[in-house]
Amino acid sequence: MKAIEILKSASDLVGGDRAKQNGDYTLLHERVAELWSTYLKTEVSADQVVFCMTLLKIARSEFGSKNPDDGVDATAYTAIWAAILEQKNA
């Protein structure tokens, strides 16, 4: 898959049917941050959640069989991370 195709696929994930299914990505990752903060007994932010999800996709690429979706998913998570950081710093 070419880089532009990966970006298009990631864009479709962030703004397409999956976005409709999962709801607002900022609210979703803020909720995940609340849950992780409670579980870990330390403050976790939404942007940290998304960054960690990107790292999860990178780690998955190092083990087992290769899954091209991991790169697309990591790209989508990176875009969400940047958007949340931009909102946070606005």
PyRosetta script that sets phi, psi and omega in degrees:
from pyrosetta import init, pose_from_sequence

init()
pose = pose_from_sequence("MKAIEILKSASDLVGGDRAKQNGDYTLLHERVAELWSTYLKTEVSADQVVFCMTLLKIARSEFGSKNPDDGVDATAYTAIWAAILEQKNA")
pose.set_psi(1, 134.9)
pose.set_omega(1, 179.2)
pose.set_phi(2, -80.8)
pose.set_psi(2, 158.7)
pose.set_omega(2, -176.8)
pose.set_phi(3, -55.1)
pose.set_psi(3, -43.5)
pose.set_omega(3, -178.8)
pose.set_phi(4, -64.3)
pose.set_psi(4, -33.3)
pose.set_omega(4, 177.6)
pose.set_phi(5, -70.6)
pose.set_psi(5, -36.8)
pose.set_omega(5, 176.5)
pose.set_phi(6, -64.6)
pose.set_psi(6, -44.5)
pose.set_omega(6, 178.6)
pose.set_phi(7, -62.3)
pose.set_psi(7, -40.9)
pose.set_omega(7, 178.6)
pose.set_phi(8, -64.5)
pose.set_psi(8, -45.3)
pose.set_omega(8, 178.6)
pose.set_phi(9, -62.2)
pose.set_psi(9, -41.9)
pose.set_omega(9, 178.3)
pose.set_phi(10, -64.8)
pose.set_psi(10, -40.2)
pose.set_omega(10, 177.4)
pose.set_phi(11, -61.5)
pose.set_psi(11, -41.0)
pose.set_omega(11, 177.7)
pose.set_phi(12, -62.9)
pose.set_psi(12, -36.5)
pose.set_omega(12, 178.4)
pose.set_phi(13, -66.9)
pose.set_psi(13, -45.5)
pose.set_omega(13, -175.6)
pose.set_phi(14, -70.4)
pose.set_psi(14, -34.4)
pose.set_omega(14, -174.8)
pose.set_phi(15, -115.5)
pose.set_psi(15, 0.1)
pose.set_omega(15, -174.1)
pose.set_phi(16, -100.4)
pose.set_psi(16, -143.6)
pose.set_omega(16, -176.4)
pose.set_phi(17, -60.1)
pose.set_psi(17, -38.0)
pose.set_omega(17, -179.9)
pose.set_phi(18, -64.4)
pose.set_psi(18, -36.1)
pose.set_omega(18, 177.1)
pose.set_phi(19, -64.2)
pose.set_psi(19, -40.1)
pose.set_omega(19, 177.5)
pose.set_phi(20, -65.5)
pose.set_psi(20, -41.2)
pose.set_omega(20, -178.6)
pose.set_phi(21, -65.7)
pose.set_psi(21, -43.6)
pose.set_omega(21, -174.3)
pose.set_phi(22, -92.3)
pose.set_psi(22, -12.8)
pose.set_omega(22, -179.3)
pose.set_phi(23, 81.7)
pose.set_psi(23, -170.4)
pose.set_omega(23, -177.5)
pose.set_phi(24, -57.4)
pose.set_psi(24, 123.9)
pose.set_omega(24, -174.7)
pose.set_phi(25, -68.0)
pose.set_psi(25, -30.1)
pose.set_omega(25, 177.9)
pose.set_phi(26, -67.5)
pose.set_psi(26, -49.0)
pose.set_omega(26, 179.3)
pose.set_phi(27, -61.8)
pose.set_psi(27, -41.5)
pose.set_omega(27, 179.1)
pose.set_phi(28, -58.8)
pose.set_psi(28, -49.9)
pose.set_omega(28, -175.3)
pose.set_phi(29, -75.2)
pose.set_psi(29, -25.4)
pose.set_omega(29, 171.5)
pose.set_phi(30, -65.6)
pose.set_psi(30, -40.4)
pose.set_omega(30, 178.0)
pose.set_phi(31, -65.9)
pose.set_psi(31, -43.1)
pose.set_omega(31, 176.4)
pose.set_phi(32, -60.0)
pose.set_psi(32, -41.0)
pose.set_omega(32, 178.5)
pose.set_phi(33, -60.7)
pose.set_psi(33, -40.8)
pose.set_omega(33, 177.2)
pose.set_phi(34, -60.9)
pose.set_psi(34, -46.4)
pose.set_omega(34, -179.0)
pose.set_phi(35, -64.8)
pose.set_psi(35, -46.4)
pose.set_omega(35, 178.9)
pose.set_phi(36, -63.1)
pose.set_psi(36, -40.0)
pose.set_omega(36, 179.5)
pose.set_phi(37, -59.9)
pose.set_psi(37, -43.5)
pose.set_omega(37, 178.8)
pose.set_phi(38, -63.8)
pose.set_psi(38, -48.2)
pose.set_omega(38, -177.8)
pose.set_phi(39, -64.5)
pose.set_psi(39, -44.4)
pose.set_omega(39, -175.6)
pose.set_phi(40, -84.5)
pose.set_psi(40, -11.2)
pose.set_omega(40, -178.3)
pose.set_phi(41, 57.5)
pose.set_psi(41, 39.1)
pose.set_omega(41, 174.7)
pose.set_phi(42, -153.9)
pose.set_psi(42, 149.4)
pose.set_omega(42, -176.5)
pose.set_phi(43, -69.1)
pose.set_psi(43, 128.0)
pose.set_omega(43, 176.4)
pose.set_phi(44, -124.9)
pose.set_psi(44, 135.1)
pose.set_omega(44, -179.8)
pose.set_phi(45, -99.9)
pose.set_psi(45, 163.0)
pose.set_omega(45, 179.7)
pose.set_phi(46, -59.2)
pose.set_psi(46, -41.0)
pose.set_omega(46, -179.7)
pose.set_phi(47, -66.8)
pose.set_psi(47, -31.6)
pose.set_omega(47, 175.5)
pose.set_phi(48, -68.4)
pose.set_psi(48, -37.8)
pose.set_omega(48, 177.2)
pose.set_phi(49, -58.5)
pose.set_psi(49, -50.6)
pose.set_omega(49, -176.4)
pose.set_phi(50, -65.3)
pose.set_psi(50, -39.5)
pose.set_omega(50, 177.9)
pose.set_phi(51, -62.4)
pose.set_psi(51, -41.6)
pose.set_omega(51, 178.0)
pose.set_phi(52, -65.1)
pose.set_psi(52, -35.9)
pose.set_omega(52, 177.0)
pose.set_phi(53, -65.6)
pose.set_psi(53, -36.5)
pose.set_omega(53, 174.7)
pose.set_phi(54, -61.5)
pose.set_psi(54, -44.9)
pose.set_omega(54, 178.7)
pose.set_phi(55, -63.0)
pose.set_psi(55, -35.7)
pose.set_omega(55, 175.9)
pose.set_phi(56, -59.2)
pose.set_psi(56, -45.6)
pose.set_omega(56, -179.9)
pose.set_phi(57, -64.1)
pose.set_psi(57, -37.6)
pose.set_omega(57, 177.1)
pose.set_phi(58, -64.8)
pose.set_psi(58, -45.5)
pose.set_omega(58, 179.6)
pose.set_phi(59, -61.4)
pose.set_psi(59, -40.5)
pose.set_omega(59, 179.3)
pose.set_phi(60, -59.8)
pose.set_psi(60, -32.1)
pose.set_omega(60, -179.2)
pose.set_phi(61, -69.5)
pose.set_psi(61, -15.3)
pose.set_omega(61, -178.0)
pose.set_phi(62, -89.9)
pose.set_psi(62, -11.5)
pose.set_omega(62, -175.8)
pose.set_phi(63, -129.1)
pose.set_psi(63, 153.2)
pose.set_omega(63, 175.5)
pose.set_phi(64, 66.7)
pose.set_psi(64, -162.6)
pose.set_omega(64, -179.4)
pose.set_phi(65, -79.6)
pose.set_psi(65, 152.3)
pose.set_omega(65, -177.7)
pose.set_phi(66, -72.5)
pose.set_psi(66, 135.4)
pose.set_omega(66, 178.2)
pose.set_phi(67, -125.7)
pose.set_psi(67, 110.0)
pose.set_omega(67, -177.7)
pose.set_phi(68, -59.6)
pose.set_psi(68, -23.1)
pose.set_omega(68, 179.1)
pose.set_phi(69, -65.7)
pose.set_psi(69, -25.9)
pose.set_omega(69, 179.5)
pose.set_phi(70, -60.9)
pose.set_psi(70, -40.7)
pose.set_omega(70, 177.9)
pose.set_phi(71, -66.8)
pose.set_psi(71, -40.0)
pose.set_omega(71, 177.8)
pose.set_phi(72, -65.3)
pose.set_psi(72, -46.2)
pose.set_omega(72, 179.5)
pose.set_phi(73, -62.3)
pose.set_psi(73, -42.5)
pose.set_omega(73, 178.3)
pose.set_phi(74, -61.6)
pose.set_psi(74, -39.4)
pose.set_omega(74, 177.4)
pose.set_phi(75, -64.0)
pose.set_psi(75, -43.0)
pose.set_omega(75, 178.5)
pose.set_phi(76, -63.7)
pose.set_psi(76, -45.4)
pose.set_omega(76, 178.6)
pose.set_phi(77, -62.2)
pose.set_psi(77, -38.7)
pose.set_omega(77, 178.8)
pose.set_phi(78, -63.6)
pose.set_psi(78, -39.7)
pose.set_omega(78, 177.4)
pose.set_phi(79, -64.6)
pose.set_psi(79, -42.3)
pose.set_omega(79, 178.4)
pose.set_phi(80, -65.2)
pose.set_psi(80, -42.3)
pose.set_omega(80, 177.3)
pose.set_phi(81, -56.4)
pose.set_psi(81, -48.3)
pose.set_omega(81, -179.5)
pose.set_phi(82, -63.6)
pose.set_psi(82, -39.8)
pose.set_omega(82, -179.9)
pose.set_phi(83, -66.4)
pose.set_psi(83, -42.3)
pose.set_omega(83, 179.0)
pose.set_phi(84, -65.5)
pose.set_psi(84, -41.5)
pose.set_omega(84, 177.0)
pose.set_phi(85, -61.4)
pose.set_psi(85, -41.5)
pose.set_omega(85, 179.4)
pose.set_phi(86, -62.7)
pose.set_psi(86, -44.1)
pose.set_omega(86, 177.6)
pose.set_phi(87, -62.3)
pose.set_psi(87, -41.6)
pose.set_omega(87, -177.6)
pose.set_phi(88, -63.9)
pose.set_psi(88, -36.7)
pose.set_omega(88, -175.7)
pose.set_phi(89, -95.9)
pose.set_psi(89, 4.7)
pose.set_omega(89, -178.5)
pose.set_phi(90, -77.2)
pose.dump_pdb("model.pdb")
